[in-house]
């Protein structure tokens, strides 16, 4: 306590004593113990009141022990099934989790990773991919405070995600790698990354780029070939040696027919090659005969334009061309969908063409929109303009039914910048997103869809949609959900026909890196989503007797079927609505690739660089006892005693106020009883 507070408390004692003496003892004739009792009660009241006015600060020091975090991060992928030391590793994990000494030194956390990261202390080794970068990133985000030691148990071969070696880690986090698998280097030929488009257009050529790698000391001359639906379209003999270990093939292949196409890149096996699973790789594409041209018209530069272009062109069926109103003249007839970004008076000619041609349009407004001009150009909606910006958060309309979409968490998206002013919608419309301002959801449009006669139009009242795409990447490490949402909106605008009551969404080609899911949305005769409907899917595999019939499960505002247990092959499916004469059919292909079997040797060099970078250490299965001993005895992991100061004001003690009230009440009662009042 401060010296000043001590002096003021002494003064309060003296002042209370002086006042009590004057009131009960100075020139008073009351005899006996009564003046002393009343004087004591009055002293307590006066001193307490003065003490509250002084309000001294008291320091409460709390001591606690801070332990380091020990995170056990275990590779749970299929490649771990081939590791001979797996039983001893599982026994080692049990020892770490049950050792009393380690529990006293660490806060122990167990995670398993493959496609995703899971909290678990048991392994199944059934994950179809290994994403080491995602596992380490999730650990960094979870353990932001305190000292964290990560024990990474893996073979170091990542089949998904970024290169984990170049991740950034907090200074207090150290990674200790327990390297599993075979570290012997065998002579090996492998087909690496194969790049091609997901779609190609009929009568056009599509590119194929493939990387072939060799690991060994000799000179070999394998044959490399490319086949399209079983027909060889390219062949080459390439010489590899210890100096030339890689070769890249770049070829353009003609798309002569519509449909799914299987492309296999294969390199001949060596005579004594141990692992031949990686000697070929299959990819696929779909040849189509249609394309959507999207014209994005803007007179200003803004990050939204790049975000929209990248999102729309993530589907190769769509192409975005950027224009300003001065350059866009004779090309107007070539556009299928128009995006008008922050329009002004110069957009009048473009909008007149949209009305005349019944083309789909998406209008995006913001602080740079000339509302006086735009209100006079179109009559679908009107907005006041007070030249004042406001931040607007999105809120999803749960009853939205124009089309189905999933996996988009708009509640976590940052706000858009919009203009302050009332909005008047003058035609029938459907809200997709409402505005949320300062935590309050308003029945005020943020994104609305309209069907006017034979054309469709959307209006977004806010700029900054690029932040939504960036947030989607931050949350999921990819743009898929956001790009899919924008793609479906563009598809909706590009279709002049009335929407179907049964809509089906699925990927036509699956390479084993993502689970297979088919989603569907069913609408009643009023085109309102019907959550009570029963949807059935019938699945057949071509050239086999496999057939499956199963119900589709309701997931929010869509139905879903997870078919990730299917083997490779081409499948045909039909989705029907029970009690309705509605059905949709389609087909998809599951590729044979199993990335977990492509590499059998351990990537110990990369893991060694990772551990050295963070100040950690590399261990091998023979070092299990050494790991336990070091964790148990090394002073680096000794818990640290720390203290925490809590400064408490006396005014926060309610008991002092209760004491004052009690003393006043008791004093009044005694005086009343003895006739002193």
N, C-alpha and C positions, 0 to 999 in steps of 0.2 A: 504494500500500500504506500502511496506517495506521502511524503512528509507534510505536504500542504493539507491532505485529507486528515492526517492524524491531529494536526493542530486545530482544524475546524471541529473535529469530534470532541476534543478537550474543551474547546470554547462552548460547544453545545451542552456538555455536561455542566459546566459552570453556569451557563445562562439558565438552564432548566432548574438547577439547584437554587439560584438566586430568586427566580420567580416563585418557586414553591415556598421558600422561606418567607417571602413577603406576603404570600396569600394565606399561609397557615400558621406561621409562628410569630410574625412581627406584630406586636401589640394585640395578640389574640388571648382571650381568657379561657378558651376551651381546654379543659384538663383531661388527663388520661392518655390512653393509647390511640384514640381516634384521630387526632391531628397527624400522627406519624403514619397511620395506615392511609389516610386520604392524601397526605403529602407524597407518599411513595407512588400511589396510583397516578397522581397528577404529574409527578416527575417522569414516570414511564411514558405517559402520553406526550409530554412536551419534548422529551429527548428523542422519542421515535419520530415525531414530526420534523424536528430539526435534522435528524439523521437522514430522513427522506429528502429534505431539501439539499443537503450536502451531496447525497447520492455517491458515496465512495465506491470505487471499483475494486473488486476482489479477484485475485488470480487463483484459478483452480488448475493445478498441474496434474495431468493424467499420464501414467507410464504404460507403455504397451510394447510388445515384441513384434517386429516386422520380419516375416519370413519371405524368402525368395519364392517365386513361382517356378514350378517344374512342370512343363507341358510335354506330355508324351504324345507325339504326332506320328501315327502309324499308317503306313501305306496299306490300304485294304483292297488293292486291285488284284486281278486274276494272276498277274505275273508273280505274285508272292507265293502262289501254290507250287511253283517250281523251285523255290528256295529250299535247299536241304536243311537249313538251320531253323526252319519255322517253329518246330516244337520247342526248341530251347529258347527261342525268342519269346514265345507266349509264356513260358515258365518265368523268364526274366521279368516280363511285365507284371506278372502276379507278385513277384518278390518286391518289385519297386512299390507297388500299391499297398502291400501289407507290412512292409518293414517299418517298425516303430521308430527307429532312428531317423529314417527319411521323412516320416510323417511329422516328426518334431522339428525338422529343419526346413521343410518345404510345404507349400500349398500345392498339392499334386492335382493335375487336370489331365483327363484322358480324351483324346480326339482320334477319330479315324477319318481318312480321306480317300477319295477316288474321284468320281465326278463332282462331288460336293464334300463339305466337311460336316462330320456328325460327332456329337458328344456320345462317347461309348467306351466301355472298357472290355469289349469282346470283339473279335475279328471274324469275318466270314470269308474274306478274300474273294469276293464275287463282283467287285466293281469293274466295269468294262473300260474305264479310263483312269489315268493318273494326272491330276492337276496339282502339282507341287506348289506352283506360284500362288494359286488361290488359297491353298491351305496355310501357307506362310503369311499371306496378306491378311487373312481372317484372324490369325493369331496376333499379328501386330495391332489390328484394330480392337481386339478384345482386351489385350493386356497393355494398356497405355501407361499405367502407373506402376511403379515398383520395378524391381529387378526380375527379369524373366529369363529362364534358361529353357531352351527348346531342345528336346532330344528327338531328332528326326530319324525314324526307322524306315528306310526305303532303299531301292536299288538305283535311284537317281534318274530313272528314265521317265520323263514326263511325256504324255501323249496328248495333253490339252493345255491350253493357257499360254501365258507368257514364259519367257526364259527366266527361271527363278534365280539364276546366278546374278542378275542385274537389278534385283529388287533392292529398295532402300529399307534399312531397318533402324529402329531407335537405338541409341547408343547403349542403353541398359540391357538390351536383348542380345543374348548369345545363342548360337545354334551349334549344337553338338550332333554330329551325324554318325549314326550307327549303320554302316554300309552292309547291305545284305546282297547275296547273290554271288555269281561267279565273276571274279576279277581277271580271269585269264583271257587274253586277246587271241581270238581265232581268226583265220583267214575267212573273209566274208564279202559277198556281193549283195547289195541291197538297193531296192527302189525307194527313194525318199519321197519328198513332197511332189505330188502331181497336181498341177494347176490347170483348171479349165473352167468354163462358164457353167452355170447351172442350167442356162437356157441357150438355145441357138435358134436362128430363124431359117426357115426353109429356103433352100437354094443359096444360102450363104456359107462361108467357111468359118469355123470356130478354131481358136488356138488351143494347143496342148503343149504344156511345158512340164518336163519330168527331170528329176535329178537322180542320177545313178552314182552310187558310192562304192568304193573298194577299200577294204582294210586287209593289208597283208604286205609281204616283202617281195613276192615273186612278180612275174610278168604274165598277165592273163589277157585273153582276147575273147570275151563272151559276146554272144549275139543278143542284141536288144531289139524288141519288137513291140509294135502297137497294133491291137486288134479292136475293131469296131463291130459289136454284135457277133463276135466269133470270126469275122473276116479280117485278115491281115491287111493293114493299110500302110504300114511302115516297118522297115527292118534295116538294121545297121550293125556292123561289127566294130567294136571299140576296144582299143588297147589300154589296159590299166597297169600301173606299176606303183612302187613305193613313192615315186615322185608325182605321178599323175593318179590321184585318188578319186577324182570326181569328173563327171561328164553331164552336161545338160542338153537335153533334146528339146528342140522347138520346132513344132510342125503345125500346119494349118490343114484341117480335115474338112471335107465337104459334107454338108448336111443335106442329103438327097431325099429323105422321107421323114414324115412326122411321127413322133412317138418317143418313148424312152429308149435311150441308147446306152449300151454297156461298153465302156472303154477299159481295156486291160493293158497295162504297161508291164512287160516282163523282161527279165534279164536271165540268161542261161546260168545254171548252177555249176559250181566248181566240183571237181571230182571228189574231194574230201570235205566239202562244205558241211558244217554242223547244223546251221540254222538256215533252212530254205523257206521259212514262212515269209521272209521279207524280200523274196526274189520277184514278187509281182505285187501289183497294187491295182485295184479296180476302182474306177470312178464312173459316174454316170451323168448324163445330161438329158434334157428333154428338148426335142426339136418342135417348135411351134410355128404357126404361120400368121401371127398377128402381133401388133405392137401398139402401145399407147404413147402418143407424143404429148408431153405436158409443157405448156408455155408458162414460164414464171416471169411476170412483168413487174418491174420495179424501177423507179427513178432514183432510188437511194441505195447506198451500200450498207449492208447489215449482216451480222453473223447468222440471222435466221435463214437467209437465202442459201448459204452453204449447207446448213443443217437440213433444210428441206430437200435440196438437190441430192445429198448423199442418202437420205432416208428413202426417197422415191426410187432412186436408181439402184438401191440394194436389190431390187427385183429387175432382172435384165429385160423383162418385157416392157419396161417403161423407160423413156428417155426424157430428160429435162433440158430445155433450151432457155437461156436467159435473154431477156429483151428489156429495153426501155421503150417508152411510148413513142419516142422520136424515130426509132429504127424499125418498129413493128408496123409494116404496111401490107405488102402483098403476101406476107407469110401467114396472115391470120387464118386462112382456110386450112392450113396444115395442122392446126392445133386441135387435139381431142379434148383436153382439159386445160383451163386457164386458172392460174393462181395470180390474183391481183394483190400485190403487197403495198399496203399503205397508199391507197389511191388518192389522186387529186383531180383537178379539172381536166388534165390531159388524158385521163383514162376514158373519157366519154366515147371515143371512137371504138376502143376495144370492147367496152361493155355493150355498145350497140350491136357489134358483130356477134357477141355471145347471145344476145336476145334473138337475133335474126337466125342464127345457126342452131339454136337450142343446145349449145355446148355446155358442159358442166363447168362450174366456176367455184373457186374458193377465195373469198375475200378476207384478207388479214389486215386489221386496222391497228393503229397505235398513235403515239403522240405526234407523228409526222403526217397523219391523215388530214386532208382538207375536208372537214365534215360539211362545211357550207356548200362546197361543190358536190360532194358525194351524195348528200341528201337530195340534191336536185337532179342528179343523174339517175338514181334508182329510187323505187318507191316500195321496196319490200320491208324496209325498216328505216327508222329515223333515230338520230342520236344528237342530244344536246352537246355543245362543246364549250367548256369553261376554261380551256387552256390551262388545266391543272392536272398533273399526273397523279395516279394512285396505283398502289401495288395490289394485285388481285390474284388470289390463290384459286386453283381449280377444285371443284367438288363434283364427283361423278353422279349423274342422274341414274338411280338404280333401275328405273323403268324404261330406260332407253332401249329401243327395239329396231332401229333402222338397219343395223347389221351387228353381228356378234364379234366380240373381241375379248381377249383374255390376257392375263399376265402383265397388265399395265397398272402400276400402283400410283395413280395420279395424286393420292393424298400426300405423298412425300415429295412432290414436285415443287420447285421454287415458284415464286409469284411471277406473273406477267405484268408488264407496264401498260396500263390502260389510261384512258382519259376520263376525267370526272364528268358525269352527265347522265341524265336519264335515257333509257333505251325504250323505244316503242316498236314492237314487232307488229307489222301490218298484214301479214299473211300467215296461213297455217304453217306451223313449224314444230320441230321436235328438238328439245334441249338434250345435248349430249353432256355438256359441262355447265354447271352453275358457277356463279361468282361467290367467293368466300373472302370477306374483308374483316380483318381483325378478329378472326375466329368465328364469325357469324356467317352462316350460309344464307345467301339472298336468293330469292326467286327471280334472279336477274341473269340474263343469258351471258355466258362466256363463249361457248361454241354451240351453234345451232345449225340444223339442217332443214332445208326447205325444198319441196317439190312443187314447182310452178308450171302447170300445163305439162309440156313434154321435156322439161329440163330440170336439173337439180343444182342447188347452190348451197354453199356453206359459208358461215360468217364467224370469224374469230375476233373478239373484241380485246385484243392485247398483243403486244410484241414481246419477244424474248423466248420464243419456243425452242431456241438452240439450248437454253439452260435445261429444258426438259430432257433433251437427248443426252446432254452431258451427265445429268443426274441418273438417267437410266444406266449409263455405262458405269458410273460410280457404284450403283447398287448391285449390278449383275455382271459387270465386266464385259458387257456386250451391248449392242444397240438393238438387239433383235425385237424386243417387245415394242419399243417406240417405232422402229421402222415398219413393223407389221401393222401397227395402228394407223400410221400415215398411209401405208399402201392400201389398206382396206377403205380408208376415206377416199383416196383417189379412185379406187375401183368403183366405189359407190357413185361418185360424181361422173364417171365415164360411161355409166350404164344408163341409158335413157328409159329402158323398160322398167316397169314396176318391179320391186324386189320380190324374190322368191320367199315363200312361206317356210321352206326348208333349205337352210344354207349349210354347206359342209366345207370345212377347212382342214387341209392336211398337206404334208410335204410328200411330193411324189418320189423323192429319192432320199434314202437314208443311208448314211455311211457308217453307222455304229457309234458315232460320237454323241448322239442325243437319243433320248427315249422316243419311241414311236407313239404319237398320240393323234387321234382323229377327233376333232371337235365339230359340233353341229348346233345350230340354233333353229328352233321351231316357233313359228308365230301363228296365232289363230286367224280367223277370217278378218278380224279388225286390225291385223298386223301388230298385235301386242304379244310380247314373249309369253309363252305358255309353259310355266314351270311344272305343271301337273301332267304334261304329256309323257308318253312312254315311247322311247325310241329303241329300236333293235338294229343290230348290225350283223350281217351275214358275211363271213370272210372265207375266201377260197384261195388256195395256192395253186398256181398254174402247174401243169404237168405232174400233179400228185393227187392223192385222195384226201388231202387235208381240208377240213371244213369246220368252221366254228360259228356258232350263233350266240350272241351275248347281248344283254341290255346295256345301254349307255347311261352313265351316271350323271346326275345333275351337279354342276359345279358353278354356283352363282347364277350368271345369266347365260349359261351355255351348257351343253351336254358333252361328255368326254368318254373316250375309251382308250385305255392304255394297253398297247399291244407290244410292249418292249420285249416280251418273252419269245417273240417269233424268230425263227431261223431265217437265214438268207434266202432270197427268192423273189419272184414277182407274185403279187397278191391282187386279187379283184375283190371289191367289197360292194355291198348294197346296204343303205340305211333306209329303214322304213319307219313310219309313224303308226303305232297300233291304233286301229280304228279309223285311219284316214287313208285315202288313196294317194299317198305321197311317197315318193322314194327318190333317192339320189345314189348314183353309182360312180365308181372310180377305180383307179389302180395305183399301186405304188411298188417300188422295188427296194428291198433291203440288201445292201451290199455285203459281201462276205468278209470284208476287212475286220480283223481283230487286232487293234493297235498294241494290245498287251503282249502279243506273241511275236511281234516284229523284231524286237531287240531282246536278246537273252543275256548279254554281258552287262555288268554293272558299270554305271557311269561314275566311277569313284573319283576321277579327276575333277569333275564339276562339283561334286559334293565337298571335296577337299578345299577347293577355292572358296566355296560358300562359307564353310566353317572358319577358315582363316580370315576371311573378310570381316566376320562379326566377332572375332576374338575367341571362337570356340575351338573344338578339337574333333578329330575323326577317330572313330572306333570301328572294330571289326567283331564278328561273332565270338572270336576267341578272347575278347576283352571284356566279357560280360561281368565277371567278378571284379575286374579293375574299375569298371564304371560304378558299381555299387560301393566299392571301397572309397573311390574319390568323392562321390556324392555324400558319403557318410562322414568323412574325416577332413576334407579340404576346407581350410579356413575361408576360402572364397565364398563358400555357401553358408557360413555361420550366420544365424539370425541376429539381428541388430535390435538392441533396446532403444526405443525412441520415446520422446515425451511430447505431449500435446497440451498447450495452454488454452484454457477457457477463461476469458475475462467476463465476469458476471457483475452487473450493476445491482446495488442493494434494492433499487426500486422494483426489481423483478421478484422479490420475495414477498409473496402475498401474506405470509404468516405475520409479517410486521404490521400490516394494516389490520389484520384480525386482532392482534394484540392491543393496538390502540383503541379499537372499537370496544373490546372487552373491558379494558381498564376504565374507559369513559362511562360505560354502562354500569359497572360495579361502583364507581365513585358516585354516580348520580343516585343509585339505589341506597347506598349507605347514608348519603347526606339527606335523602328524602326520609329514610327510616328514623333518623335521629333529629329530624325537624330543623335541619340547617339550611333549608331552601325556603 
